[in-house]
Amino acid sequence: MAYILSGTLKGMRLAVPSRIRTTEAKVRLALFNIIQSMTEGARALDGCAGSGALGLEALSRGAASAVFIDADTASVRAIRENVARACDKGLQAEVAVLKADVLNALRRLGRHGTSFDLVLLDPPYGHDVGKKALNVVAEYAMLAPAGILCVEHETRAAMPSEVGSLALLKQHRYGGTVLSFYQVRT
């Protein structure tokens, strides 16, 4: 069972489709402890959103808006259900849920000049979607100058040290999971 770990929605249970891998609570907690100073008022993107746990955690901790992207019908249904539940609990934020391939959706958003303070990517393991999404974010300069992008991936998946204007800031390992953090080079 997944739930919101902190903030105004703390303890809210999340609907999670049975066939997706959710970010473990300890990894989610570590992620948000690392980026805690950046969530207040942030524009967040939750790519390969699954249940929407990462974006909802950001909203719970004070993000102003979130865009959720997932191509799976069951995941989009769960995200919408979770967002509705969050609104019932008093969440007041700008939210968009896009049923689309994450790479296509990022390109669409990028062509419109959309940028984000937090880009949280949790693609399926065993694929190179994370690297490809990183490339699209860099190509369209979608990460705000002081923003942070985090890709969750398995330990055997090597991530590049630089992609366009994005540079690998740090990596944290939690068992078989790695969080790779990127920022715009200054």
DAUR-V688287 format. One record per residue. N is the residue number from 0. RES is the residue in three letters. PSI is psi in radians with two decimals (none if undefined). OMEGA is omega as a letter, one per 30 degrees, with the letter a starting at -180 (NA if undefined). Layout:
n->N res->RES psi->PSI omega->OMEGA
n->N res->RES psi->PSI omega->OMEGA
//
This chain:
n->0 res->MET psi->2.30 omega->l
n->1 res->ALA psi->2.60 omega->l
n->2 res->TYR psi->2.86 omega->l
n->3 res->ILE psi->2.33 omega->a
n->4 res->LEU psi->-0.49 omega->a
n->5 res->SER psi->2.96 omega->l
n->6 res->GLY psi->-2.83 omega->a
n->7 res->THR psi->-0.39 omega->a
n->8 res->LEU psi->0.22 omega->a
n->9 res->LYS psi->2.28 omega->l
n->10 res->GLY psi->-0.17 omega->l
n->11 res->MET psi->2.17 omega->l
n->12 res->ARG psi->2.54 omega->a
n->13 res->LEU psi->2.41 omega->l
n->14 res->ALA psi->2.26 omega->a
n->15 res->VAL psi->2.12 omega->l
n->16 res->PRO psi->2.50 omega->a
n->17 res->SER psi->-0.45 omega->a
n->18 res->ARG psi->0.16 omega->l
n->19 res->ILE psi->2.73 omega->l
n->20 res->ARG psi->2.05 omega->l
n->21 res->THR psi->2.70 omega->l
n->22 res->THR psi->2.22 omega->a
n->23 res->GLU psi->2.59 omega->a
n->24 res->ALA psi->-0.72 omega->a
n->25 res->LYS psi->-0.58 omega->l
n->26 res->VAL psi->-0.75 omega->l
n->27 res->ARG psi->-0.76 omega->l
n->28 res->LEU psi->-0.79 omega->l
n->29 res->ALA psi->-0.80 omega->l
n->30 res->LEU psi->-0.87 omega->a
n->31 res->PHE psi->-0.41 omega->l
n->32 res->ASN psi->-0.63 omega->l
n->33 res->ILE psi->-0.71 omega->a
n->34 res->ILE psi->0.23 omega->a
n->35 res->GLN psi->-0.62 omega->a
n->36 res->SER psi->-0.15 omega->a
n->37 res->MET psi->-0.08 omega->a
n->38 res->THR psi->-0.57 omega->a
n->39 res->GLU psi->2.07 omega->l
n->40 res->GLY psi->0.10 omega->a
n->41 res->ALA psi->2.67 omega->l
n->42 res->ARG psi->2.00 omega->a
n->43 res->ALA psi->2.60 omega->l
n->44 res->LEU psi->2.25 omega->l
n->45 res->ASP psi->1.74 omega->a
n->46 res->GLY psi->2.50 omega->a
n->47 res->CYS psi->0.93 omega->a
n->48 res->ALA psi->-0.47 omega->l
n->49 res->GLY psi->-1.75 omega->l
n->50 res->SER psi->-0.17 omega->a
n->51 res->GLY psi->0.21 omega->a
n->52 res->ALA psi->-0.73 omega->a
n->53 res->LEU psi->-0.82 omega->l
n->54 res->GLY psi->-0.69 omega->l
n->55 res->LEU psi->-0.62 omega->l
n->56 res->GLU psi->-0.72 omega->l
n->57 res->ALA psi->-0.77 omega->l
n->58 res->LEU psi->-0.72 omega->l
n->59 res->SER psi->-0.52 omega->a
n->60 res->ARG psi->0.23 omega->l
n->61 res->GLY psi->0.06 omega->l
n->62 res->ALA psi->2.53 omega->a
n->63 res->ALA psi->-0.51 omega->a
n->64 res->SER psi->2.82 omega->l
n->65 res->ALA psi->2.45 omega->l
n->66 res->VAL psi->2.21 omega->l
n->67 res->PHE psi->2.30 omega->l
n->68 res->ILE psi->2.23 omega->l
n->69 res->ASP psi->2.52 omega->a
n->70 res->ALA psi->-0.29 omega->a
n->71 res->ASP psi->2.25 omega->a
n->72 res->THR psi->-0.77 omega->a
n->73 res->ALA psi->-0.66 omega->l
n->74 res->SER psi->-0.78 omega->l
n->75 res->VAL psi->-0.70 omega->l
n->76 res->ARG psi->-0.78 omega->l
n->77 res->ALA psi->-0.74 omega->l
n->78 res->ILE psi->-0.82 omega->l
n->79 res->ARG psi->-0.70 omega->l
n->80 res->GLU psi->-0.75 omega->a
n->81 res->ASN psi->-0.68 omega->l
n->82 res->VAL psi->-0.74 omega->l
n->83 res->ALA psi->-0.74 omega->l
n->84 res->ARG psi->-0.71 omega->l
n->85 res->ALA psi->-0.70 omega->l
n->86 res->CYS psi->-0.65 omega->l
n->87 res->ASP psi->-0.48 omega->l
n->88 res->LYS psi->0.13 omega->l
n->89 res->GLY psi->0.08 omega->l
n->90 res->LEU psi->2.24 omega->l
n->91 res->GLN psi->1.70 omega->a
n->92 res->ALA psi->2.77 omega->l
n->93 res->GLU psi->2.17 omega->a
n->94 res->VAL psi->2.39 omega->l
n->95 res->ALA psi->2.37 omega->l
n->96 res->VAL psi->2.06 omega->a
n->97 res->LEU psi->2.13 omega->l
n->98 res->LYS psi->1.71 omega->a
n->99 res->ALA psi->2.80 omega->l
n->100 res->ASP psi->2.33 omega->a
n->101 res->VAL psi->-0.67 omega->a
n->102 res->LEU psi->-0.76 omega->l
n->103 res->ASN psi->-0.74 omega->l
n->104 res->ALA psi->-0.74 omega->l
n->105 res->LEU psi->-0.75 omega->l
n->106 res->ARG psi->-0.75 omega->l
n->107 res->ARG psi->-0.85 omega->l
n->108 res->LEU psi->-0.71 omega->l
n->109 res->GLY psi->-0.71 omega->l
n->110 res->ARG psi->-0.44 omega->l
n->111 res->HIS psi->0.06 omega->l
n->112 res->GLY psi->0.32 omega->a
n->113 res->THR psi->2.36 omega->l
n->114 res->SER psi->2.80 omega->a
n->115 res->PHE psi->2.64 omega->l
n->116 res->ASP psi->-0.58 omega->l
n->117 res->LEU psi->2.15 omega->l
n->118 res->VAL psi->2.03 omega->a
n->119 res->LEU psi->1.98 omega->a
n->120 res->LEU psi->2.14 omega->l
n->121 res->ASP psi->1.22 omega->a
n->122 res->PRO psi->2.85 omega->l
n->123 res->PRO psi->2.43 omega->l
n->124 res->TYR psi->2.68 omega->l
n->125 res->GLY psi->0.11 omega->l
n->126 res->HIS psi->2.90 omega->l
n->127 res->ASP psi->0.44 omega->a
n->128 res->VAL psi->-0.67 omega->l
n->129 res->GLY psi->-0.81 omega->l
n->130 res->LYS psi->-0.74 omega->a
n->131 res->LYS psi->-0.72 omega->l
n->132 res->ALA psi->-0.70 omega->l
n->133 res->LEU psi->-0.75 omega->l
n->134 res->ASN psi->-0.73 omega->a
n->135 res->VAL psi->-0.76 omega->l
n->136 res->VAL psi->-0.75 omega->l
n->137 res->ALA psi->-0.78 omega->a
n->138 res->GLU psi->-0.72 omega->a
n->139 res->TYR psi->0.15 omega->l
n->140 res->ALA psi->0.91 omega->a
n->141 res->MET psi->-0.21 omega->l
n->142 res->LEU psi->2.17 omega->l
n->143 res->ALA psi->2.64 omega->a
n->144 res->PRO psi->-0.63 omega->l
n->145 res->ALA psi->0.22 omega->a
n->146 res->GLY psi->3.09 omega->l
n->147 res->ILE psi->2.47 omega->l
n->148 res->LEU psi->2.33 omega->l
n->149 res->CYS psi->2.23 omega->l
n->150 res->VAL psi->2.17 omega->l
n->151 res->GLU psi->2.29 omega->a
n->152 res->HIS psi->2.93 omega->l
n->153 res->GLU psi->2.74 omega->a
n->154 res->THR psi->-0.56 omega->a
n->155 res->ARG psi->-0.15 omega->l
n->156 res->ALA psi->1.87 omega->l
n->157 res->ALA psi->2.37 omega->l
n->158 res->MET psi->2.57 omega->a
n->159 res->PRO psi->2.67 omega->l
n->160 res->SER psi->-0.41 omega->l
n->161 res->GLU psi->2.51 omega->l
n->162 res->VAL psi->1.91 omega->a
n->163 res->GLY psi->-2.18 omega->a
n->164 res->SER psi->0.01 omega->a
n->165 res->LEU psi->2.37 omega->l
n->166 res->ALA psi->2.46 omega->l
n->167 res->LEU psi->2.12 omega->a
n->168 res->LEU psi->-0.87 omega->a
n->169 res->LYS psi->2.87 omega->l
n->170 res->GLN psi->2.49 omega->l
n->171 res->HIS psi->2.32 omega->a
n->172 res->ARG psi->2.39 omega->l
n->173 res->TYR psi->1.63 omega->a
n->174 res->GLY psi->-2.13 omega->a
n->175 res->GLY psi->0.12 omega->a
n->176 res->THR psi->2.46 omega->l
n->177 res->VAL psi->2.40 omega->l
n->178 res->LEU psi->2.07 omega->l
n->179 res->SER psi->2.16 omega->a
n->180 res->PHE psi->2.31 omega->l
n->181 res->TYR psi->2.59 omega->l
n->182 res->GLN psi->2.84 omega->l
n->183 res->VAL psi->2.30 omega->l
n->184 res->ARG psi->2.44 omega->l
n->185 res->THR psi->none omega->NA
//
